[in-house]
Amino acid sequence: MSRRILRLAVLGAAASIAVAACSSGSGSGGGPSAPATSGSASSPAASGTAGMASGSAATKTQVAELQAGLTNLLTEHVYDAGIALTAAVAKGGNLNDPAVKAAVSTLDANSVALSKAVGGIYPQAEAPFLASWRQHIGFFVNYTLGKATKNTAMADKAKKDLDGYRTSFGQLINSVVPELPADAVAQELVPHVQSLLAAIDALVAKGPSVFAKLSAAADHMPMTAKTLTTGIAANKKLTGSIDGAAIEVRSGLTYLLTSHVDLAGVAISQALAKGGNLKEPSVAAAVAALDANSVTLSKAIGGIYPQAEAPFLASWRQHIGFFVNYTLGKATRNAAMADKAKKDLDGYRTSFGQLINSVVPQLPADAVAQELVPHVQSLLDAIDALVAGSPAAYGKLAVAAGHMPMTAATLAGGIADNKMLV
């Protein structure tokens, strides 16, 4: 699912509010109109458990759609920012370098998508949200440049600016969503700012811990998404429960699968930069961050289906190995190795579908295998661009990550039906 389709998914939930109140490509789009909600007694958002949806329906409510969409976009914000700042540092702070410009453009596309998601619900807030969001990214850039050039005054000012930004952003959100107190929103951003600054410090210091720290920065985004969704749901009387198990499964899988693609891209990029030496410390650290995500994914599955945790992890790690083999084959011009990896990935889709179906009969093996087609192809496209040293790699990686919300929605729907989650 591309960024455009993701935006449609978010706006689809918003459209029913805006009226009374995730294909490929990156253009803009809007969701279809739907009957407005009124917060009546039959609305779970207004009446607790009354009329609460269950099973896959609970993963498709307005609240579930909004939270999943925001989770994806905010997670992508952190990884896109980390990748852009990494590119800038690698190019000596030259923001006009083609690779840096491409990475920054990908980051800004995410900012625009976020502003449009907000604007689909609150049209008057779209422009000020985008201006505010871009401003705080600029402060992170200034902090990075200050640290990289040992300009303490510049770095300190950027930190002060970010602290002030938290306050102004909280006030902006509160002016649109009174249910979200300005101070609470500002406080919610503390871990976002601090964890990303810690990742930047490690990046400038060229420490291998940067990958784990970037992942830790992204870890805060699902809670930020939930905080925003909670306020918007109360303000607009959205249908669906914010605290149900079904929405948590969908949001959690959205976060983990989106992170999987970004971390895979980072690890592969790092391996290419180090000549394919998988034992080089920075490469090993990037791979470890990717594997930590795989373990977390398996534990998420294992928390629902304990017997599936180990086979899921083995299968997931296997497909990552196939992507590595494809990368090495392409990088060394070993066509046979690259072709075998593609064949292995095709076979993996089948075996993974069978594994999921054996645990969740509501998810047909063929449907799961088909769902993985865009994941495999889009990540192969990103790898091709990375190997070629093309600035287009950043946009292609974002497209690959953009498919993950639909995969998460498919898996969450089947699990919710199987376990009758609400």
C-alpha positions in Angstrom: 0.0 0.0 0.0 1.5 3.3 -1.1 1.6 6.6 0.8 -1.4 7.8 -1.3 -3.4 4.7 -0.3 -2.4 5.2 3.3 -3.6 8.8 3.1 -6.9 7.5 1.7 -7.2 5.1 4.6 -6.7 7.9 7.1 -9.0 10.3 5.3 -11.5 7.5 4.8 -12.0 7.5 8.5 -12.0 11.3 8.6 -14.5 11.7 5.7 -17.5 10.7 7.7 -16.5 13.4 10.2 -15.7 16.1 7.7 -19.0 15.9 5.8 -21.1 16.8 8.9 -17.8 16.4 10.0 -4.0 2.5 1.7 -1.9 1.0 -5.6 1.2 3.0 -6.1 2.4 6.5 -6.5 2.7 9.5 -4.2 0.0 11.9 -5.3 -2.7 13.3 -3.1 -6.2 12.0 -2.8 -9.3 12.1 -0.6 -11.6 9.6 0.9 -15.2 9.0 -0.1 -18.1 10.6 1.9 -19.8 8.6 4.5 -22.7 9.3 6.9 -21.7 11.6 9.7 -21.5 10.1 13.2 -23.4 11.8 16.0 -22.1 10.2 19.2 -25.4 8.4 19.8 -25.8 5.7 22.4 -25.0 3.1 19.7 -21.6 4.6 19.1 -18.9 2.8 21.1 -16.8 6.0 21.2 -19.7 7.6 23.1 -21.1 4.8 25.2 -18.2 2.5 26.2 -19.0 -1.1 25.2 -22.6 -0.6 23.9 -22.8 -1.8 20.3 -19.1 -2.5 20.2 -17.8 -4.1 17.1 -15.9 -7.4 17.3 -13.7 -9.5 15.1 -12.3 -8.0 12.0 -15.0 -5.3 12.1 -13.3 -3.9 15.2 -10.1 -3.4 13.3 -11.9 -1.3 10.6 -13.7 1.3 12.8 -13.1 5.0 12.4 -10.9 5.0 15.5 -8.9 1.9 14.3 -8.3 3.5 10.8 -7.2 6.8 12.2 -4.8 5.3 14.8 -3.2 2.9 12.3 -2.7 5.7 9.8 -1.2 8.0 12.4 1.0 5.2 13.7 2.4 4.5 10.3 3.0 8.2 9.4 4.6 9.0 12.7 6.8 6.0 12.6 7.9 6.9 9.1 8.6 10.4 10.3 11.3 9.1 12.7 13.0 6.8 10.3 12.8 9.3 7.4 14.3 11.9 9.7 17.1 9.5 10.8 17.9 8.5 7.2 17.9 12.2 6.0 20.2 13.3 8.9 22.5 10.3 8.2 22.7 11.3 4.6 23.5 14.9 5.5 26.2 14.0 8.0 27.8 11.6 5.4 27.9 14.4 2.9 29.5 16.9 5.3 26.4 18.9 5.9 25.9 19.7 2.3 22.1 20.0 2.0 22.4 20.6 -1.7 24.0 17.2 -2.4 21.6 15.2 -4.6 21.4 12.3 -2.1 20.7 14.6 0.8 18.1 16.5 -1.2 16.4 13.3 -2.1 16.3 12.1 1.5 15.0 15.4 2.7 12.3 15.4 0.0 11.2 11.9 1.2 11.0 13.3 4.8 9.0 16.3 3.7 6.6 14.1 1.7 5.9 12.4 5.0 5.3 15.8 6.7 2.8 16.7 3.9 1.0 13.4 4.3 0.7 14.0 8.0 -0.7 17.5 7.5 -3.2 16.2 5.0 -4.3 13.5 7.4 -5.0 16.2 10.0 -6.5 18.5 7.4 -8.9 15.8 6.3 -10.5 16.1 9.7 -9.8 19.7 10.6 -9.3 21.6 7.2 -8.3 24.8 9.0 -5.5 23.1 10.8 -3.7 21.6 7.7 -1.5 24.6 6.9 -0.5 25.6 10.4 0.2 21.9 11.3 2.5 21.6 8.3 4.3 24.8 9.1 4.8 23.7 12.7 5.9 20.2 11.8 8.4 21.4 9.2 9.8 23.9 11.8 10.6 21.2 14.3 12.4 19.2 11.7 14.5 22.3 10.9 15.4 22.5 14.6 16.6 18.8 14.5 18.7 19.7 11.4 20.2 22.7 13.2 21.1 20.5 16.2 22.7 17.9 13.9 24.8 20.6 12.1 25.7 22.2 15.4 26.9 18.9 16.8 28.7 17.9 13.6 30.6 21.2 13.4 31.2 21.4 17.2 29.2 24.6 17.3 27.9 24.3 20.8 25.9 27.5 20.7 24.0 26.3 17.6 23.3 22.9 19.1 22.1 24.5 22.4 19.9 27.0 20.6 18.3 24.1 18.6 17.6 22.3 21.9 16.0 25.4 23.3 14.0 25.9 20.1 12.7 22.3 20.3 11.6 22.9 23.9 9.7 25.9 22.8 8.3 24.0 19.9 6.7 21.5 22.2 4.8 24.2 23.9 3.6 25.9 20.7 2.7 22.6 19.1 0.7 21.7 22.2 -1.1 25.0 21.9 -1.8 24.4 18.2 -3.3 21.0 18.8 -5.4 22.2 21.8 -6.8 25.0 19.7 -8.2 22.5 17.3 -8.9 19.6 19.7 -9.8 21.0 23.1 -10.0 17.5 24.5 -6.2 17.4 24.2 -4.7 19.8 26.8 -1.7 21.8 25.5 0.5 20.8 28.4 -0.3 17.1 27.9 0.6 17.3 24.2 3.8 19.1 25.0 4.7 16.5 27.6 3.9 13.7 25.1 6.6 15.1 22.8 9.4 15.0 25.5 10.4 11.4 24.7 10.2 12.0 20.9 12.6 15.0 21.1 15.0 13.5 23.7 15.2 10.0 22.0 15.8 11.5 18.5 18.5 13.9 20.0 20.2 10.8 21.5 20.1 9.1 18.1 21.6 12.2 16.5 24.4 12.3 19.1 25.3 8.7 18.3 25.1 9.4 14.6 27.5 12.4 14.8 29.8 10.3 17.0 29.7 7.6 14.4 28.8 5.1 17.1 27.1 1.8 16.2 24.5 2.4 18.9 22.8 4.9 16.5 20.7 2.1 15.0 19.3 1.0 18.3 18.8 4.6 19.4 16.9 5.4 16.2 14.7 2.3 16.8 14.1 3.5 20.4 13.1 6.9 19.0 10.5 5.3 16.8 9.2 3.2 19.7 7.5 6.3 21.1 5.4 7.0 18.1 2.6 4.5 18.6 1.8 6.2 22.0 1.8 9.6 20.4 -0.6 8.3 17.7 -2.9 6.9 20.4 -2.8 10.2 22.3 -3.8 12.1 19.2 -6.4 9.6 18.2 -8.0 9.6 21.7 -8.5 13.3 21.6 -9.8 13.4 18.0 -12.1 10.4 18.6 -13.7 12.2 21.6 -13.9 15.5 19.7 -15.5 14.1 16.6 -17.4 11.2 18.2 -15.7 8.6 16.1 -17.0 5.0 16.1 -14.9 2.3 17.7 -13.2 1.7 20.9 -9.8 3.3 21.5 -8.9 0.6 24.2 -10.0 -2.6 22.5 -7.6 -5.5 21.8 -8.4 -5.5 18.1 -7.2 -1.9 17.6 -4.1 -2.6 19.6 -3.2 -5.6 17.4 -3.7 -3.6 14.2 -1.7 -0.6 15.5 1.0 -2.7 16.9 1.5 -4.7 13.7 1.4 -1.5 11.7 4.3 -0.1 13.8 6.4 -3.3 13.8 5.9 -4.0 10.1 6.6 -0.4 9.0 9.8 -0.5 11.2 10.8 -3.8 9.6 11.1 -2.2 6.2 12.9 0.9 7.4 15.3 -1.1 9.5 15.9 -3.5 6.6 16.7 -0.6 4.3 19.1 0.9 6.9 20.9 -2.4 7.4 21.2 -3.1 3.7 22.4 0.4 3.1 25.0 0.1 5.8 26.2 -3.2 4.5 26.7 -1.8 1.0 28.6 1.2 2.4 31.0 -1.3 4.1 31.6 -3.4 1.1 29.3 -6.2 2.1 31.3 -7.0 5.3 28.5 -8.2 7.6 31.0 -8.5 10.5 31.9 -4.8 10.4 30.8 -3.2 13.7 28.3 -0.7 12.3 26.9 -3.3 9.9 26.5 -5.8 12.7 24.8 -3.2 14.9 22.3 -2.3 12.1 21.6 -6.0 11.5 21.1 -6.4 15.3 18.5 -3.6 15.3 16.7 -5.3 12.4 16.8 -8.6 14.2 15.5 -7.1 17.4 12.4 -6.0 15.4 12.0 -9.5 14.1 12.1 -10.9 17.7 9.5 -8.3 18.8 7.3 -9.2 15.9 7.5 -12.9 16.8 6.7 -12.2 20.5 3.7 -10.1 19.4 2.4 -13.1 17.5 3.5 -15.5 20.3 1.5 -13.4 22.8 -1.7 -14.5 20.9 -0.5 -17.9 19.6 2.3 -19.2 21.8 3.0 -22.2 19.5 3.6 -19.9 16.5 6.3 -17.7 18.0 9.3 -19.9 17.2 8.3 -20.9 13.7 7.2 -17.3 12.9 10.7 -16.0 14.0 12.5 -18.7 12.0 10.4 -17.9 8.9 10.8 -14.1 9.2 14.5 -14.3 9.7 14.8 -16.6 6.7 13.1 -14.1 4.3 15.5 -11.3 5.6 18.3 -13.6 4.7 16.9 -13.9 1.1 16.9 -10.1 0.8 20.5 -10.0 2.0 21.5 -12.6 -0.6 19.7 -10.6 -3.3 21.6 -7.5 -2.2 25.0 -9.3 -2.3 24.2 -10.8 -5.6 23.3 -7.5 -7.1 26.3 -5.7 -5.5 28.8 -8.3 -6.8 27.1 -8.7 -10.2 26.4 -12.3 -9.4 23.2 -12.7 -11.4 22.7 -16.4 -10.4 22.8 -15.4 -6.7 20.3 -12.6 -7.2 18.0 -14.7 -9.3 18.1 -17.5 -6.7 17.3 -15.1 -3.9 14.2 -13.9 -5.9 13.1 -17.4 -6.4 13.6 -18.1 -2.7 11.5 -15.1 -1.8 8.7 -16.3 -4.1 8.8 -19.7 -2.4 8.9 -17.9 1.0 5.6 -16.2 0.3 4.0 -19.6 -0.2 5.4 -21.1 3.0 4.7 -18.1 5.1 1.1 -18.1 3.9 0.8 -21.7 4.9 2.3 -21.0 8.3 -0.1 -18.2 9.0 -3.1 -20.2 7.7 -2.2 -23.1 10.0 -2.5 -20.8 13.0 -5.2 -18.5 11.7 -7.6 -20.4 9.4 -9.5 -17.2 8.7 -6.5 -16.1 6.7 -6.2 -18.2 3.5 -2.7 -19.2 2.6 -2.9 -17.9 -1.0 -4.3 -14.6 0.2 -1.5 -14.1 2.6 1.1 -15.1 0.0 -0.5 -12.6 -2.4 -0.5 -9.9 0.2 3.3 -10.2 0.4 3.8 -9.6 -3.4 4.1 -5.8 -3.0 6.3 -6.1 0.0 8.8 -8.2 -1.8 8.8 -6.3 -5.1 8.9 -2.9 -3.6 11.8 -3.8 -1.3 13.7 -5.4 -4.2 13.2 -2.1 -6.1 14.6 -0.1 -3.2 17.6 -2.5 -3.0 18.2 -2.1 -6.7 18.3 1.7 -6.2 20.6 1.4 -3.2 23.1 -0.8 -5.1 23.1 1.6 -8.0 23.7 4.5 -5.6 20.6 6.3 -6.8 19.0 9.1 -4.8 15.7 7.5 -5.8 16.4 4.8 -3.1 14.9 7.0 -0.4 11.6 7.4 -2.1 11.5 3.7 -3.1 12.2 2.7 0.5 9.3 4.9 1.6 7.0 3.2 -1.0 8.1 -0.2 0.4 7.2 0.8 3.9 3.9 2.2 2.6 2.7 -1.3 1.8 3.0 -2.5 5.4 -0.2 -0.9 6.9 -2.3 -3.0 4.5 -0.4 -6.2 5.5 -1.0 -5.3 9.1 -4.7 -4.7 8.5 -5.0 -8.0 6.8 -3.3 -10.0 9.6 -5.1 -8.1 12.3 -8.4 -8.7 10.7 -7.9 -12.4 10.6 -6.5 -12.6 14.1 -9.5 -10.6 15.4 -11.9 -12.9 13.7 -10.1 -16.0 15.0 -10.0 -14.7 18.6 -13.2 -12.6 18.4 -11.3 -9.6 19.7 -13.2 -6.4 20.5 
